[in-house]
Amino acid sequence: MANKQKKKRNKQYQGADASLARPSVTKLSAANRNKFSQWWFDNKRVARPVGIAGAVVAVLMWLIYELIRIASGT
């Protein structure tokens, strides 16, 4: 029979000798960007996958066009 494990404590200790709460740090970065760079910085999470998908579709369309051109013999 396996030994029963004790439940782990998930509550922070707040006694007299507890460590002080550390302040949270918010990091900011300031940069002078042109309009396109600022747009890219704000929208790259959406724009990158859309751009990749668009490139894949364009390559597939080009390959299909070339296959049809070769098959027709012109």
NUDO-527224 format. One record per residue (C-alpha): residue number from 1; residue in one letter; x, y, z. Coordinates in steps of 0.02 Angstrom, whole numbers, plus 50000, padded with zeros to 5 digits. Layout:
BEGIN
+-----+------+-------+-------+-------+
:  nr : rest :  east : north :    up :
+-----+------+-------+-------+-------+
: NUM :    A :     X :     Y :     Z :
...
+-----+------+-------+-------+-------+
***
This chain:
BEGIN
+-----+------+-------+-------+-------+
:  nr : rest :  east : north :    up :
+-----+------+-------+-------+-------+
:   1 :    M : 50000 : 50000 : 50000 :
:   2 :    A : 50069 : 50172 : 49955 :
:   3 :    N : 50097 : 50300 : 50090 :
:   4 :    K : 49978 : 50445 : 50088 :
:   5 :    Q : 50066 : 50608 : 50045 :
:   6 :    K : 50039 : 50763 : 50149 :
:   7 :    K : 49951 : 50909 : 50070 :
:   8 :    K : 50073 : 51047 : 50026 :
:   9 :    R : 50050 : 51217 : 50103 :
:  10 :    N : 49992 : 51343 : 49974 :
:  11 :    K : 49960 : 51490 : 50091 :
:  12 :    Q : 50097 : 51619 : 50115 :
:  13 :    Y : 50171 : 51634 : 50289 :
:  14 :    Q : 50130 : 51804 : 50364 :
:  15 :    G : 50208 : 51791 : 50535 :
:  16 :    A : 50323 : 51920 : 50618 :
:  17 :    D : 50480 : 51844 : 50541 :
:  18 :    A : 50407 : 51826 : 50366 :
:  19 :    S : 50502 : 51906 : 50223 :
:  20 :    L : 50437 : 52073 : 50163 :
:  21 :    A : 50334 : 52077 : 50005 :
:  22 :    R : 50440 : 52132 : 49859 :
:  23 :    P : 50368 : 52269 : 49751 :
:  24 :    S : 50318 : 52221 : 49575 :
:  25 :    V : 50427 : 52293 : 49438 :
:  26 :    T : 50352 : 52364 : 49279 :
:  27 :    K : 50477 : 52383 : 49138 :
:  28 :    L : 50447 : 52514 : 49007 :
:  29 :    S : 50546 : 52548 : 48851 :
:  30 :    A : 50545 : 52712 : 48758 :
:  31 :    A : 50592 : 52717 : 48575 :
:  32 :    N : 50571 : 52839 : 48434 :
:  33 :    R : 50493 : 52740 : 48293 :
:  34 :    N : 50430 : 52790 : 48123 :
:  35 :    K : 50248 : 52757 : 48081 :
:  36 :    F : 50276 : 52585 : 48004 :
:  37 :    S : 50389 : 52527 : 48145 :
:  38 :    Q : 50262 : 52581 : 48275 :
:  39 :    W : 50122 : 52493 : 48180 :
:  40 :    W : 50228 : 52334 : 48169 :
:  41 :    F : 50269 : 52343 : 48356 :
:  42 :    D : 50084 : 52358 : 48398 :
:  43 :    N : 50015 : 52230 : 48274 :
:  44 :    K : 50150 : 52099 : 48245 :
:  45 :    R : 50058 : 51963 : 48341 :
:  46 :    V : 49920 : 51969 : 48209 :
:  47 :    A : 50016 : 52031 : 48057 :
:  48 :    R : 50153 : 51898 : 48059 :
:  49 :    P : 50038 : 51745 : 48045 :
:  50 :    V : 49930 : 51834 : 47916 :
:  51 :    G : 50086 : 51877 : 47814 :
:  52 :    I : 50151 : 51699 : 47823 :
:  53 :    A : 49982 : 51628 : 47772 :
:  54 :    G : 49973 : 51751 : 47627 :
:  55 :    A : 50147 : 51702 : 47568 :
:  56 :    V : 50102 : 51516 : 47576 :
:  57 :    V : 49943 : 51546 : 47476 :
:  58 :    A : 50038 : 51649 : 47346 :
:  59 :    V : 50170 : 51513 : 47325 :
:  60 :    L : 50036 : 51378 : 47307 :
:  61 :    M : 49943 : 51482 : 47177 :
:  62 :    W : 50105 : 51508 : 47080 :
:  63 :    L : 50145 : 51322 : 47085 :
:  64 :    I : 49970 : 51277 : 47024 :
:  65 :    Y : 49985 : 51405 : 46884 :
:  66 :    E : 50153 : 51333 : 46830 :
:  67 :    L : 50086 : 51155 : 46837 :
:  68 :    I : 49938 : 51202 : 46726 :
:  69 :    R : 50055 : 51294 : 46606 :
:  70 :    I : 50171 : 51144 : 46593 :
:  71 :    A : 50025 : 51022 : 46573 :
:  72 :    S : 49948 : 51124 : 46433 :
:  73 :    G : 50116 : 51130 : 46341 :
:  74 :    T : 50132 : 51316 : 46313 :
+-----+------+-------+-------+-------+
***
